[in-house]
Amino acid sequence: MRDASTIALGELHRAIGAEHWQGKTYRQFWTWFNARCIEIVGAADADDLDALGSALLEVRDTVEANGFMVASDRLDETIEADA
């Protein structure tokens, strides 16, 4: 992967910590997260897409581990410190 993609993924990893989203809703998180992933993929070179796809799946695993994967009926709930 190119440096720009690597930097963007690092920033994405740092920004998905629960402490950054405390007091906001899950909907706000997912709106931001999906838009950011689209931006990252859109800026990537075609040669990097396979590696980037794998890296984004790892980010998704972290999102799940951080407790952001919730049912759609919970999207408007506020994210607590222990999310």
MODELLER restraints for C-alpha pairs under 7 A, 6 or more apart:
rsr = mdl.restraints
at = mdl.atoms
rsr.add(forms.Gaussian(group=physical.xy_distance, feature=features.Distance(at['CA:1:A'], at['CA:48:A']), mean=5.19, stdev=0.5))
rsr.add(forms.Gaussian(group=physical.xy_distance, feature=features.Distance(at['CA:1:A'], at['CA:51:A']), mean=6.59, stdev=0.5))
rsr.add(forms.Gaussian(group=physical.xy_distance, feature=features.Distance(at['CA:5:A'], at['CA:40:A']), mean=6.78, stdev=0.5))
rsr.add(forms.Gaussian(group=physical.xy_distance, feature=features.Distance(at['CA:5:A'], at['CA:44:A']), mean=6.42, stdev=0.5))
rsr.add(forms.Gaussian(group=physical.xy_distance, feature=features.Distance(at['CA:8:A'], at['CA:40:A']), mean=6.72, stdev=0.5))
rsr.add(forms.Gaussian(group=physical.xy_distance, feature=features.Distance(at['CA:13:A'], at['CA:59:A']), mean=6.53, stdev=0.5))
rsr.add(forms.Gaussian(group=physical.xy_distance, feature=features.Distance(at['CA:16:A'], at['CA:63:A']), mean=6.65, stdev=0.5))
rsr.add(forms.Gaussian(group=physical.xy_distance, feature=features.Distance(at['CA:18:A'], at['CA:66:A']), mean=6.61, stdev=0.5))
rsr.add(forms.Gaussian(group=physical.xy_distance, feature=features.Distance(at['CA:18:A'], at['CA:81:A']), mean=6.46, stdev=0.5))
rsr.add(forms.Gaussian(group=physical.xy_distance, feature=features.Distance(at['CA:18:A'], at['CA:83:A']), mean=5.90, stdev=0.5))
rsr.add(forms.Gaussian(group=physical.xy_distance, feature=features.Distance(at['CA:19:A'], at['CA:81:A']), mean=6.35, stdev=0.5))
rsr.add(forms.Gaussian(group=physical.xy_distance, feature=features.Distance(at['CA:21:A'], at['CA:29:A']), mean=6.99, stdev=0.5))
rsr.add(forms.Gaussian(group=physical.xy_distance, feature=features.Distance(at['CA:21:A'], at['CA:79:A']), mean=6.45, stdev=0.5))
rsr.add(forms.Gaussian(group=physical.xy_distance, feature=features.Distance(at['CA:22:A'], at['CA:79:A']), mean=5.13, stdev=0.5))
rsr.add(forms.Gaussian(group=physical.xy_distance, feature=features.Distance(at['CA:22:A'], at['CA:80:A']), mean=5.34, stdev=0.5))
rsr.add(forms.Gaussian(group=physical.xy_distance, feature=features.Distance(at['CA:22:A'], at['CA:81:A']), mean=5.59, stdev=0.5))
rsr.add(forms.Gaussian(group=physical.xy_distance, feature=features.Distance(at['CA:23:A'], at['CA:78:A']), mean=5.57, stdev=0.5))
rsr.add(forms.Gaussian(group=physical.xy_distance, feature=features.Distance(at['CA:23:A'], at['CA:79:A']), mean=5.52, stdev=0.5))
rsr.add(forms.Gaussian(group=physical.xy_distance, feature=features.Distance(at['CA:23:A'], at['CA:80:A']), mean=6.37, stdev=0.5))
rsr.add(forms.Gaussian(group=physical.xy_distance, feature=features.Distance(at['CA:24:A'], at['CA:78:A']), mean=5.33, stdev=0.5))
rsr.add(forms.Gaussian(group=physical.xy_distance, feature=features.Distance(at['CA:24:A'], at['CA:79:A']), mean=5.69, stdev=0.5))
rsr.add(forms.Gaussian(group=physical.xy_distance, feature=features.Distance(at['CA:25:A'], at['CA:75:A']), mean=6.52, stdev=0.5))
rsr.add(forms.Gaussian(group=physical.xy_distance, feature=features.Distance(at['CA:25:A'], at['CA:76:A']), mean=5.37, stdev=0.5))
rsr.add(forms.Gaussian(group=physical.xy_distance, feature=features.Distance(at['CA:25:A'], at['CA:77:A']), mean=5.35, stdev=0.5))
rsr.add(forms.Gaussian(group=physical.xy_distance, feature=features.Distance(at['CA:25:A'], at['CA:78:A']), mean=4.32, stdev=0.5))
rsr.add(forms.Gaussian(group=physical.xy_distance, feature=features.Distance(at['CA:25:A'], at['CA:79:A']), mean=5.55, stdev=0.5))
rsr.add(forms.Gaussian(group=physical.xy_distance, feature=features.Distance(at['CA:26:A'], at['CA:68:A']), mean=6.70, stdev=0.5))
rsr.add(forms.Gaussian(group=physical.xy_distance, feature=features.Distance(at['CA:26:A'], at['CA:75:A']), mean=4.76, stdev=0.5))
rsr.add(forms.Gaussian(group=physical.xy_distance, feature=features.Distance(at['CA:26:A'], at['CA:76:A']), mean=6.11, stdev=0.5))
rsr.add(forms.Gaussian(group=physical.xy_distance, feature=features.Distance(at['CA:26:A'], at['CA:77:A']), mean=6.34, stdev=0.5))
rsr.add(forms.Gaussian(group=physical.xy_distance, feature=features.Distance(at['CA:26:A'], at['CA:78:A']), mean=6.61, stdev=0.5))
rsr.add(forms.Gaussian(group=physical.xy_distance, feature=features.Distance(at['CA:26:A'], at['CA:79:A']), mean=6.33, stdev=0.5))
rsr.add(forms.Gaussian(group=physical.xy_distance, feature=features.Distance(at['CA:27:A'], at['CA:75:A']), mean=4.75, stdev=0.5))
rsr.add(forms.Gaussian(group=physical.xy_distance, feature=features.Distance(at['CA:27:A'], at['CA:76:A']), mean=5.84, stdev=0.5))
rsr.add(forms.Gaussian(group=physical.xy_distance, feature=features.Distance(at['CA:63:A'], at['CA:69:A']), mean=6.96, stdev=0.5))
rsr.add(forms.Gaussian(group=physical.xy_distance, feature=features.Distance(at['CA:66:A'], at['CA:83:A']), mean=6.00, stdev=0.5))
rsr.add(forms.Gaussian(group=physical.xy_distance, feature=features.Distance(at['CA:67:A'], at['CA:83:A']), mean=5.03, stdev=0.5))
rsr.add(forms.Gaussian(group=physical.xy_distance, feature=features.Distance(at['CA:68:A'], at['CA:83:A']), mean=6.86, stdev=0.5))
